[in-house]
Amino acid sequence: MAMNAVPRPASVQPDSGVTPAQLNAALAGKANKSEVPTANPAAPMPEMVGGKAGVDPRVFDAKGHSHPRVVSATYAMIKANGLSDPVMFTQQFNYQPCLVLTAVDPGGTQPPQLVVDSWIKDGTNFVGCVVKGYRARLLPQNNQLTGIALLTALVTGVNNLIATLDRYNLFGGSAQGLEVSVVAIKRSDVT
């Protein structure tokens, strides 16, 4: 026996007397190689509302697979001009995504307002946005008037108040330095 040869078990001899016909009969009804399930080499489908059963029982997702992400989660900082730098999503969306903008630590006495100022697109895909952040401002203060001065000022006061509030932007307060969580989610009403 050669030095690297593996000894054959006593029960398996080169001429065991099994004919090809006997072997085929023994394998009859067993799975063909084409029927044995195989791992899918492609990335798994993304999640979908309601789910969907697979269509090929001979293919399975291999161990260690991951489904495509349908959410992008990033952060932005509001600058002095009330806008963030461009926020680039961690994936592209073929339709305008649903966006959740949340102030991380709003602070201050007036709650911030957050909206999308503009979308960033690459062809037809949505790849990012610019966030606009602002705060409500307190109304301008008028001098406190009492007695006759109040009555006298009442007539002219209404005109003064209107003049003071004309073009007054209640939501023109700065949200500078506000950190914003930007979560973009793939829409489930379109494919």
Helices and strands as residue ranges (DSSP letters): H 20-27, G 33-35, E 38-40, E 59-61, E 71-77, E 87-93, E 98-103, E 112-122, E 125-135, H 147-165, E 173-174, E 179-185
